Amino acid sequence: MPYHIPAESIIRKTVKERIINSHLIPSRNDLKGDAKLVFSQLATLGIANLADLRKALHTKSKLEDYAASSEISPDRITLLRREIESRFPKAVALKGFNRLILALEKLQIKDTEKLFQRFEKGSELLHKIIGKDAQIEKTLKTISNLCRGQWTNATAARMLILAGIDSTRALADSDDEIPYF
């Protein structure tokens, strides 16, 4: 399983629906209003999926080229790019998690993406460092998995675990309208 969502497999229509149906941060809420126009224009440019969209808007010059060839303002396209890229969060530095850090850093595991990948591969050396403490191993696996989610840092991952959410799947399936108190 890759650390980030497989951008090639998410079609343009799905991206549009997620933007329209998501709870966006206030500064990006305007994207919902003209999503149909934006995504119909993306279709004319041959953008078929999320990977194509990320590539098309990757640099400022590409973004400006797209704005010039479409009816959409550069500001609106910048908002779209920010929303798209927020679905691919940067790996969280492990220094945000207090235990075992020095040992993990000696293995060149410095962020949650590298830790997640190491767990996915299975590593004897990693198991030797963690030891036989199954709880620590489970916690590290869960944190590295949860940090794959949008806007999830070390603190948020710990809070999600306390709320009973132990995977990105459980996070995606959770209802954000139901308070946990």
Secondary structure in CASP SS format (residue, H / E / C, confidence):
PFRMAT SS
TARGET T0000
AUTHOR 0000-0000-0000
METHOD secondary structure of the structure
MODEL  1
M C 1.00
P C 1.00
Y C 1.00
H C 1.00
I C 1.00
P C 1.00
A H 1.00
E H 1.00
S H 1.00
I C 1.00
I E 1.00
R H 1.00
K H 1.00
T H 1.00
V H 1.00
K H 1.00
E H 1.00
R H 1.00
I H 1.00
I H 1.00
N H 1.00
S C 1.00
H C 1.00
L C 1.00
I C 1.00
P H 1.00
S H 1.00
R H 1.00
N H 1.00
D H 1.00
L H 1.00
K H 1.00
G C 1.00
D C 1.00
A H 1.00
K H 1.00
L H 1.00
V H 1.00
F H 1.00
S H 1.00
Q H 1.00
L H 1.00
A H 1.00
T H 1.00
L C 1.00
G C 1.00
I C 1.00
A C 1.00
N E 1.00
L H 1.00
A H 1.00
D H 1.00
L H 1.00
R H 1.00
K H 1.00
A H 1.00
L C 1.00
H C 1.00
T C 1.00
K H 1.00
S H 1.00
K H 1.00
L H 1.00
E H 1.00
D H 1.00
Y H 1.00
A H 1.00
A H 1.00
S C 1.00
S C 1.00
E C 1.00
I C 1.00
S C 1.00
P H 1.00
D H 1.00
R H 1.00
I H 1.00
T H 1.00
L H 1.00
L H 1.00
R H 1.00
R H 1.00
E H 1.00
I H 1.00
E H 1.00
S C 1.00
R C 1.00
F C 1.00
P C 1.00
K C 1.00
A C 1.00
V C 1.00
A E 1.00
L H 1.00
K H 1.00
G H 1.00
F C 1.00
N C 1.00
R C 1.00
L C 1.00
I H 1.00
L H 1.00
A H 1.00
L H 1.00
E H 1.00
K H 1.00
L C 1.00
Q C 1.00
I C 1.00
K C 1.00
D E 1.00
T H 1.00
E H 1.00
K H 1.00
L H 1.00
F H 1.00
Q H 1.00
R H 1.00
F H 1.00
E H 1.00
K H 1.00
G C 1.00
S C 1.00
E H 1.00
L H 1.00
L H 1.00
H H 1.00
K H 1.00
I H 1.00
I H 1.00
G C 1.00
K C 1.00
D C 1.00
A H 1.00
Q H 1.00
I H 1.00
E H 1.00
K H 1.00
T H 1.00
L H 1.00
K H 1.00
T H 1.00
I H 1.00
S H 1.00
N H 1.00
L H 1.00
C C 1.00
R C 1.00
G C 1.00
Q C 1.00
W C 1.00
T C 1.00
N C 1.00
A H 1.00
T H 1.00
A H 1.00
A H 1.00
R H 1.00
M H 1.00
L H 1.00
I H 1.00
L H 1.00
A C 1.00
G C 1.00
I C 1.00
D C 1.00
S C 1.00
T H 1.00
R H 1.00
A H 1.00
L H 1.00
A H 1.00
D H 1.00
S C 1.00
D C 1.00
D C 1.00
E C 1.00
I C 1.00
P C 1.00
Y C 1.00
F C 1.00
END
